[in-house]
């Protein structure tokens, strides 16, 4: 891999990569070099002028050296200004700066006798700095210029010529130090390449495993919903509830795996919009109300009418992971969610009165796969990804996440940095209250390539009174459908987006559509390019499917 192609691992700090010469995300490397130049050149000039002035500035070479160094100070500022105005990779600009650096140092070392020998330290620093910031090719060029500077200085500096061993030492140091650093950089790049490939393999495995395992879980969830409405006895209904509870726990695990894989891909981009904080909090409370009942937890939210500019889906993901953790680690304890103004921003706070967390664990809780485990603790579902996802999603939106905990008193998580705004919030169209009558008799086109999921979904829709036409691929003959529900992956290189486009062209109208998928919703939405099509993540809760279907049914009949 070339220097220009070297990449930075997810989560790696860019300035570390720049210092190591890894240029995949070297956004400010040239600016950093220019800032160093602004500091060094004036100090460098003061030293040179002081030494030469002390000797009396007796020769033309002395005056040339002083003039060159003083003239290079404004040139350094002009270089910095140009880099700020036109950031990017300009070979001519870098070479011009390097020639200026080495030219000024060469004049000083040539004119100043042994008093200029300390300038060599700066010369070596500049040589290594160019290689560390810009890569091996620039290191080679900088080493060549440094050797030329030593040769020219020795040619015109009688005192250096009188000390040949000093000159030999300078030449060997100029060859050995950059060469050794370059070998270390190459080894480090190789290790980072391997780590990056391992990270990508892990992310791909997590994403694929999550997607594949969601299919049977999704089918089981739908079959369970059908069983619940099958007139079972009390004992059988309790068994169905227990199955459903276990399914939701497994679904939460797969959701975390998919979230972390999506974040590792680097393709998550926040879509900021005016959002009422209370609506996002209310949705999360509603989603986890059933789980809170199972855990015997009072989950409550303080009403909030503040409007902020954020990505509601990503903010909801953060809150879901925090609330899920609180329900798992603080059972039988109340949870309170609220928001408040803080120094011109808005913060969301989640408090529980659970057992709390010991101080030695707090710094590691945001690490992937870290869980607080003490001897004799009960088994907790999950793999320790929740808070890692929270911090990484928060970082994408410029939000800070702080965790405070007191053993025996509870834990608080604060999401801060939300930007308040006064823009109008897009109104939410409420679902029809008469759900059964809205979907009864609805003509639904169901497209799904997995037979178990197809059977379970069709069975559930028919129990709700819908008339369902099932297809394992894009239909060829039009019919009077009111709504279509399609999986995203349909086989044969066809997707749900292709299916929606083909069906709408087939029927000659914008038939309402719903996509069900086990992939990342952001990726599917980007491929679809239509915000009016809701995307439901597998495994879909039947109540969620029914709510969305009701909304589409109302739209279809308007």
Buried (B, 14 or more C-beta within 10 A) or exposed (E): BEBEEBBBBBEBEBBEBBBBBBBBBBBBBBBBBBBBBEEBBBEBBEBBBEBBEEEEBEEEBBEBBBEBBBEBBEBBBEBBEBBEEEEEEBEEBBEBBBEBBBBBBBBBBBBBBEBBBEBBEBBBEBBBBBBBBBBBBBBBBBBEBBBEBBEBBBEBBEBBEEBEEBBEEBBEBBEEBBBEBBEEBBEBBEEBBEEBEEBBEEBEEBBEBBBEBBBBBBBBBBBBBBBBEEEEEEEEBEEBBEBBEEBBBBBBBBBBBBBBBBBBBEEBEBEBBBBBBBBBBBBBBEBBEBBBEBBEBEBEBEEBEBBBBBBBBBBBBBBBBBBBBBBBBBBEBBBBBBBBEEEEBBBBBBBBBBBBBEEEBBEEBBEBEBBBEEEEEEEBEBBBBBBBBBBBBBEEBEBEBEBBBEEEEBBBBBBBBBBBBEEEEEEEEEBBEEBEEBBEEBBBBBBBBBEBBBBBBBBBBEBBEBBBBBBBEBBEEEEEBBBBBBBBBBEEEBBBBBBBBBBBEBBEEEBBBBBBBBBBBBBBBEBBEEEEBBBBBBBBBBEEBBBBBBBBBBBBEE
